[in-house]
Amino acid sequence: MKHSRIVRLGVCGVLLLGLPPAPAQTAQAPLATPLTLQQAVALARRQNPTLLAAQQNLESTRAEEITAGLRQNPVFTLSGSDVTLPANNPASPYTYSGDFSRLFERGQKRRWRLDSARASTQVTESQYRDLERQTVLAVKQAFTNMLLAKAALRLADSNLISYRKTVDLSRIRLQAGAISQTDFERIDLQLASFESDYANAQVNLVQSSDQLQQLLGSEHPSRSFAILGTLDPPQIALSLPELEQRALAARPDYRAAQQAIQVADANIKLADANGATDLTLDAGYSRSGTYNSAGFYVSIPLRIFDRNQGEKQVARFTAQSSRFTEMAARNQVLSDVDQAWAAYQAAQSLAQRYNSHYLQEAGTILNNLEFGYRQGSYTLLDYLDALHDDRQTNLDALNANAQVWLSIHQLNYATATEILP
């Protein structure tokens, strides 16, 4: 029997787990239609619990701007003594008084507090965008792994069906006396490997599906979850310098490092302002017996020793540290892009060799050895080795195609942009 081809690369179609449905989810209902990669990313942005928590943290940081912009509250004090005695008691007349005071900040403290708070909000927002970038990368990797798992399951299923036909044919040949009992048992023994491949592929598909659903915010994974995509390796039209410029313009972690310098500069101004002397103005009215009086006073701290010298130095050293951190972040961006680009080129080159050469060569060798074995030109061991090589080559080709996609996802992550149209 001529051994049929067992896989076509560029697996495309609905990936649906052929397993019993799981109990209904309590948080989100199972999706009615298969998800594309773009839809999965959009769903993760809306439902991923880690991102939702980071969004709330961002809002709490933004709310701190309100606190930073508040002015000092005035203070009103009302007091009285001997108010139960007669007003005409000369020995101990009743007395009551009202006092109104307010602290006036100098050095534009409120302005610099607001600048520092707003700059801190920008940093937190960039950090949130960076977390979102990491989550999107995880979703894309999980999506690609699920595509690979489904393709591997399809390959294992095709191999198992095809090899069972080989075992059935060998049994007929055994009954006809064309092969020995030992040769038949060796062929039959190989069936265990195909069955093991199929069982492992089923488990891998379930696990990859659960991992993707977890990233999408599903409380309980559904066995009816399905995705739609392809493993055909695409080409990238951009060059390395173009990718580097994209990364420097879009990377949120690099932007956060740049914004941290703004925070540090605002803190320097705030520290200087906190060294300025504030004034407290107080005005009061009192009545003692039949006498009325009013007055005021001004309180000015004498900042002879404490002029906020330590915090001023801390702010300046922190600002200098932030500038070095920004330099390190820039170097990290360029290094990440360069490494991701090298990984993409290697993966693309390997996938091309498999798709254009190795797959066809492995299939041709298997067909020739299978035919030669039946004609007596090759031994059973030669045929089984060719069978193993063909299975492994097809699986390696699937992995090579998936690796191209994973390297593209890494490039998207390194540049914080979508490099494919």
Phi and psi in degrees as a GROMACS rama.xvg file:
@    title "Ramachandran Plot"
@    xaxis  label "Phi"
@    yaxis  label "Psi"
@TYPE xy
-71.5194  128.696  LYS-2
-77.2083  121.045  HIS-3
-77.1222  156.673  SER-4
-64.8649  146.277  ARG-5
-113.982  -3.25215  ILE-6
-160.834  150.771  VAL-7
-120.029  127.523  ARG-8
-72.4784  163.893  LEU-9
77.8929  43.5237  GLY-10
-59.9414  127.953  VAL-11
-139.14  138.76  CYS-12
145.611  -175.547  GLY-13
-76.6177  128.177  VAL-14
-100.042  103.665  LEU-15
-122.493  125.21  LEU-16
-70.3062  123.119  LEU-17
-86.8787  59.9444  GLY-18
-130.111  161.968  LEU-19
-58.4865  144.787  PRO-20
-66.0939  145.595  PRO-21
-85.2965  164.709  ALA-22
-57.1826  153.585  PRO-23
-62.6001  143.253  ALA-24
-74.7335  148.624  GLN-25
-90.6259  -27.0957  THR-26
-91.3601  -48.8857  ALA-27
-129.954  139.171  GLN-28
-73.3461  150.771  ALA-29
-57.2445  143.42  PRO-30
-71.3902  136.99  LEU-31
-80.3152  -27.4159  ALA-32
-123.109  153.58  THR-33
-63.3618  148.19  PRO-34
-95.8  137.037  LEU-35
-83.2298  171.9  THR-36
-61.9843  -42.7263  LEU-37
-64.2689  -39.1339  GLN-38
-67.4379  -38.3471  GLN-39
-63.9522  -41.5238  ALA-40
-63.9308  -43.8767  VAL-41
-63.8484  -38.0506  ALA-42
-66.8207  -39.3653  LEU-43
-64.2161  -37.9279  ALA-44
-63.5004  -30.9866  ARG-45
-86.5622  -31.5679  ARG-46
-121.299  -11.3029  GLN-47
-62.9781  122.844  ASN-48
-61.8302  -35.306  PRO-49
-64.3521  -41.1914  THR-50
-68.1029  -39.0777  LEU-51
-62.6945  -39.6919  LEU-52
-65.0286  -40.6006  ALA-53
-66.1124  -33.6857  ALA-54
-62.5945  -43.1807  GLN-55
-66.096  -36.6252  GLN-56
-63.7289  -38.1726  ASN-57
-63.4943  -42.8635  LEU-58
-64.9715  -36.4877  GLU-59
-67.1368  -36.7759  SER-60
-66.1342  -40.3293  THR-61
-63.76  -34.3399  ARG-62
-66.91  -23.0401  ALA-63
-66.8918  -18.7737  GLU-64
-63.6204  -32.7642  GLU-65
-62.9179  -46.3607  ILE-66
-62.2574  -40.7258  THR-67
-64.4802  -30.3106  ALA-68
-88.5945  -1.61722  GLY-69
-71.4553  140.836  LEU-70
-87.8048  165.543  ARG-71
-69.4509  135.093  GLN-72
-75.2333  140.689  ASN-73
-73.1351  160.603  PRO-74
-122.208  128.562  VAL-75
-116.403  128.338  PHE-76
-123.076  129.941  THR-77
-123.193  129.06  LEU-78
-141.199  158.339  SER-79
-155.586  153.37  GLY-80
-144.676  148.417  SER-81
54.9336  32.0816  ASP-82
-73.6233  -11.3131  VAL-83
-90.0379  -7.11711  THR-84
-88.6261  159.511  LEU-85
-62.9932  146.109  PRO-86
-66.5357  -25.4222  ALA-87
-94.2749  16.951  ASN-88
-80.6782  104.711  ASN-89
-69.6052  -23.1651  PRO-90
-74.2038  -36.3492  ALA-91
-148.716  77.815  SER-92
-71.7442  151.986  PRO-93
-70.4473  154.089  TYR-94
-141.098  135.491  THR-95
-142.263  153.801  TYR-96
-149.487  154.443  SER-97
-125.716  138.508  GLY-98
-133.865  134.036  ASP-99
-126.007  123.837  PHE-100
-137.513  156.607  SER-101
-153.676  139.728  ARG-102
-88.1061  130.694  LEU-103
-110.116  116.535  PHE-104
-78.654  142.008  GLU-105
-117.193  163.065  ARG-106
83.1769  14.9903  GLY-107
57.9929  42.941  GLN-108
-59.0914  -44.3639  LYS-109
-61.2478  -41.3271  ARG-110
-60.2596  -47.252  ARG-111
-73.7322  -29.7423  TRP-112
-61.9586  -44.0148  ARG-113
-63.2464  -43.3646  LEU-114
-61.1775  -42.95  ASP-115
-65.3154  -42.2888  SER-116
-65.8649  -41.8835  ALA-117
-66.7236  -40.4186  ARG-118
-64.5142  -37.2587  ALA-119
-64.8676  -37.3075  SER-120
-63.275  -40.0757  THR-121
-63.4718  -40.1382  GLN-122
-63.3366  -45.0092  VAL-123
-62.8365  -38.3798  THR-124
-65.1495  -41.357  GLU-125
-65.041  -36.9114  SER-126
-65.3164  -37.0323  GLN-127
-63.6197  -43.2592  TYR-128
-61.9137  -33.8595  ARG-129
-69.6471  -39.7519  ASP-130
-63.7396  -39.3477  LEU-131
-62.1018  -40.3676  GLU-132
-61.3043  -42.2729  ARG-133
-65.1622  -40.1227  GLN-134
-66.0777  -41.6449  THR-135
-61.5867  -41.1536  VAL-136
-60.9158  -44.5292  LEU-137
-61.8465  -39.4657  ALA-138
-65.1174  -45.3323  VAL-139
-63.5504  -40.9096  LYS-140
-65.354  -43.0575  GLN-141
-65.2734  -38.3043  ALA-142
-62.0017  -46.8646  PHE-143
-65.0845  -39.3097  THR-144
-63.5944  -34.1187  ASN-145
-71.0229  -39.4295  MET-146
-58.8296  -44.1855  LEU-147
-64.076  -41.0624  LEU-148
-63.984  -40.3126  ALA-149
-66.8026  -42.124  LYS-150
-63.9234  -39.3528  ALA-151
-66.1751  -37.0902  ALA-152
-65.9066  -40.7651  LEU-153
-64.0424  -40.1255  ARG-154
-63.9738  -46.0759  LEU-155
-63.6105  -38.5533  ALA-156
-65.7232  -43.5211  ASP-157
-64.3029  -41.884  SER-158
-61.6664  -42.824  ASN-159
-65.0516  -44.9698  LEU-160
-62.6745  -44.7726  ILE-161
-65.2619  -41.6403  SER-162
-72.8084  -30.6341  TYR-163
-61.5097  -35.8551  ARG-164
-66.2226  -36.3786  LYS-165
-64.7004  -41.113  THR-166
-64.7475  -42.3748  VAL-167
-62.7081  -42.3042  ASP-168
-66.1968  -39.0195  LEU-169
-64.9486  -33.9587  SER-170
-64.9365  -39.2265  ARG-171
-65.0694  -41.2372  ILE-172
-66.7558  -34.581  ARG-173
-63.6478  -44.8489  LEU-174
-64.8515  -29.0869  GLN-175
-85.6361  -5.10218  ALA-176
83.8691  13.9106  GLY-177
-79.5195  -24.2739  ALA-178
-134.198  163.862  ILE-179
-85.2068  165.192  SER-180
-62.3459  -37.9678  GLN-181
-63.9678  -43.7428  THR-182
-62.7873  -40.9279  ASP-183
-63.6029  -41.7764  PHE-184
-67.1343  -34.9547  GLU-185
-66.7064  -38.6284  ARG-186
-66.5987  -44.4415  ILE-187
-64.8773  -33.4922  ASP-188
-64.4962  -31.7905  LEU-189
-66.5875  -17.9431  GLN-190
-62.1595  -29.4301  LEU-191
-62.2901  -36.9343  ALA-192
-64.8634  -41.4583  SER-193
-66.032  -40.4816  PHE-194
-66.3758  -37.6723  GLU-195
-66.0243  -41.513  SER-196
-58.869  -41.8451  ASP-197
-67.141  -43.5193  TYR-198
-63.7913  -43.6606  ALA-199
-64.2996  -38.1255  ASN-200
-64.6256  -36.9382  ALA-201
-62.4867  -45.9561  GLN-202
-62.9584  -43.2473  VAL-203
-61.1552  -37.9446  ASN-204
-66.929  -43.5921  LEU-205
-62.1061  -44.7871  VAL-206
-66.0217  -42.2279  GLN-207
-66.7289  -34.8634  SER-208
-65.986  -43.4125  SER-209
-63.3036  -40.2036  ASP-210
-63.8715  -41.5673  GLN-211
-66.5199  -43.9526  LEU-212
-63.3455  -34.819  GLN-213
-62.3693  -42.0879  GLN-214
-66.3334  -27.7713  LEU-215
-83.0571  0.956415  LEU-216
89.6225  14.5171  GLY-217
-73.2665  131.71  SER-218
-73.4015  -36.1613  GLU-219
-137.868  125.618  HIS-220
-64.5822  144.659  PRO-221
-109.995  135.716  SER-222
-75.5949  -11.5406  ARG-223
-91.51  3.66374  SER-224
-63.818  134.748  PHE-225
-139.228  149.74  ALA-226
-130.956  163.185  ILE-227
-129.829  122.572  LEU-228
-175.088  -177.401  GLY-229
-136.345  152.782  THR-230
-104.833  7.79462  LEU-231
-60.5625  122.869  ASP-232
-73.5945  123.468  PRO-233
-87.6798  169.05  PRO-234
-102.832  147.968  GLN-235
-106.144  128.12  ILE-236
-89.0601  -10.8146  ALA-237
-83.8552  153.999  LEU-238
-97.2143  169.071  SER-239
-62.2923  -45.2112  LEU-240
-59.8111  -37.5467  PRO-241
-64.8989  -39.7953  GLU-242
-66.0972  -37.2534  LEU-243
-64.5263  -41.9015  GLU-244
-65.5629  -38.9584  GLN-245
-60.2998  -43.3961  ARG-246
-64.9564  -44.1668  ALA-247
-64.4684  -28.6851  LEU-248
-84.181  -24.39  ALA-249
-118.508  -17.3783  ALA-250
-63.745  119.922  ARG-251
-69.0229  -30.187  PRO-252
-68.6901  -36.1833  ASP-253
-69.3116  -39.5405  TYR-254
-63.1627  -39.1984  ARG-255
-62.6334  -38.4075  ALA-256
-65.6536  -37.8571  ALA-257
-67.4627  -40.3979  GLN-258
-70.0395  -27.2757  GLN-259
-63.1342  -29.1241  ALA-260
-66.1484  -39.6429  ILE-261
-63.4198  -40.3809  GLN-262
-61.7233  -44.4561  VAL-263
-64.4302  -40.5748  ALA-264
-65.2379  -39.8539  ASP-265
-65.3284  -35.6312  ALA-266
-69.2623  -30.3447  ASN-267
-63.0031  -46.425  ILE-268
-65.3783  -37.2251  LYS-269
-67.5373  -40.2069  LEU-270
-63.7014  -40.6148  ALA-271
-63.8311  -41.3424  ASP-272
-65.748  -35.7698  ALA-273
-68.1987  -13.3327  ASN-274
-83.2651  -10.1643  GLY-275
-76.8419  152.136  ALA-276
-83.8162  128.981  THR-277
-91.8075  155.453  ASP-278
-112.697  143.743  LEU-279
-118.548  118.862  THR-280
-103.058  136.107  LEU-281
-134.392  132.967  ASP-282
-129.725  139.353  ALA-283
-145.781  160.758  GLY-284
-135.336  140.201  TYR-285
-141.527  154.526  SER-286
-132.58  125.126  ARG-287
-124.398  108.993  SER-288
64.3478  -119.295  GLY-289
-101.734  11.4079  THR-290
-107.846  138.533  TYR-291
-111.988  147.442  ASN-292
-151.78  154.227  SER-293
-139.074  154.831  ALA-294
-166.69  176.742  GLY-295
-151.16  163.96  PHE-296
-154.024  158.183  TYR-297
-119.527  129.716  VAL-298
-108.804  122.289  SER-299
-126.718  108.495  ILE-300
-62.7549  139.671  PRO-301
-93.1603  99.5192  LEU-302
-85.0569  71.202  ARG-303
-79.6979  -41.2667  ILE-304
-103.219  -50.2567  PHE-305
-95.8877  105.771  ASP-306
-121.092  27.0893  ARG-307
64.2254  31.9336  ASN-308
-62.4469  -42.0551  GLN-309
-62.9846  -45.6887  GLY-310
-67.1286  -31.6005  GLU-311
-63.1159  -43.7331  LYS-312
-66.9084  -41.8113  GLN-313
-58.4422  -45.2895  VAL-314
-61.6233  -39.7876  ALA-315
-71.5752  -40.1021  ARG-316
-66.5002  -38.2327  PHE-317
-63.1268  -39.2712  THR-318
-63.4659  -41.692  ALA-319
-65.8938  -38.701  GLN-320
-62.1566  -39.1962  SER-321
-63.1313  -34.5626  SER-322
-69.0583  -39.5227  ARG-323
-66.3419  -37.8685  PHE-324
-62.8721  -37.8539  THR-325
-64.0717  -38.9302  GLU-326
-63.6547  -42.7161  MET-327
-64.7999  -38.2989  ALA-328
-64.9882  -39.7807  ALA-329
-63.0984  -45.447  ARG-330
-61.5984  -37.401  ASN-331
-65.9142  -38.666  GLN-332
-60.7851  -49.3812  VAL-333
-64.3496  -38.5544  LEU-334
-65.8252  -42.513  SER-335
-60.7587  -43.8871  ASP-336
-64.8717  -43.1606  VAL-337
-62.9015  -43.4657  ASP-338
-66.8955  -41.6536  GLN-339
-65.1912  -37.79  ALA-340
-65.2051  -42.4662  TRP-341
-62.6583  -40.5614  ALA-342
-65.5532  -39.2081  ALA-343
-64.1655  -45.8916  TYR-344
-61.3665  -41.7192  GLN-345
-65.6798  -43.6678  ALA-346
-65.9347  -41.89  ALA-347
-63.9077  -41.3456  GLN-348
-64.1601  -43.3425  SER-349
-66.1071  -42.8207  LEU-350
-62.2881  -39.1996  ALA-351
-63.5058  -39.7098  GLN-352
-65.2689  -41.7673  ARG-353
-64.397  -47.2972  TYR-354
-70.6005  -30.9411  ASN-355
-98.1882  -12.0709  SER-356
-141.244  -59.2536  HIS-357
-66.6417  -38.125  TYR-358
-62.1898  -48.0869  LEU-359
-64.8239  -39.3811  GLN-360
-64.718  -43.9704  GLU-361
-63.8092  -40.6041  ALA-362
-65.5631  -39.9056  GLY-363
-65.5623  -43.668  THR-364
-61.5737  -43.541  ILE-365
-63.1622  -45.0978  LEU-366
-63.4946  -41.307  ASN-367
-66.509  -43.0321  ASN-368
-70.6848  -35.0502  LEU-369
-64.7624  -43.0022  GLU-370
-65.8517  -42.2896  PHE-371
-66.9714  -35.0222  GLY-372
-62.9203  -41.7038  TYR-373
-70.328  -24.1604  ARG-374
-90.5825  -4.7334  GLN-375
89.9647  6.62478  GLY-376
-82.0893  -26.1868  SER-377
-126.485  156.753  TYR-378
-82.2699  166.342  THR-379
-61.9727  -36.9873  LEU-380
-62.2733  -38.9785  LEU-381
-61.4354  -42.9986  ASP-382
-65.4704  -44.3633  TYR-383
-65.5552  -36.7534  LEU-384
-63.933  -42.2902  ASP-385
-65.1724  -37.0413  ALA-386
-63.3684  -44.5217  LEU-387
-63.0224  -43.5815  HIS-388
-62.8078  -39.5352  ASP-389
-66.4042  -43.7452  ASP-390
-59.2063  -46.6634  ARG-391
-67.8132  -37.839  GLN-392
-64.6724  -42.3378  THR-393
-64.8126  -40.9225  ASN-394
-67.2778  -39.893  LEU-395
-64.3603  -36.1307  ASP-396
-65.39  -40.8619  ALA-397
-61.0806  -45.2435  LEU-398
-64.0642  -36.3792  ASN-399
-65.1813  -43.1938  ALA-400
-63.3779  -42.7391  ASN-401
-64.379  -35.4546  ALA-402
-66.0482  -32.2287  GLN-403
-61.2566  -45.7818  VAL-404
-64.7785  -40.8913  TRP-405
-63.3244  -37.6467  LEU-406
-69.4791  -33.8855  SER-407
-66.803  -41.2725  ILE-408
-60.7821  -37.9868  HIS-409
-67.2971  -35.9739  GLN-410
-66.074  -41.6714  LEU-411
-58.827  -40.7188  ASN-412
-67.3281  -43.0622  TYR-413
-67.096  -32.2414  ALA-414
-98.116  -10.0157  THR-415
57.7053  31.0441  ALA-416
-139.702  168.99  THR-417
-96.4915  110.826  GLU-418
-87.0162  -11.2858  ILE-419
-96.927  141.85  LEU-420
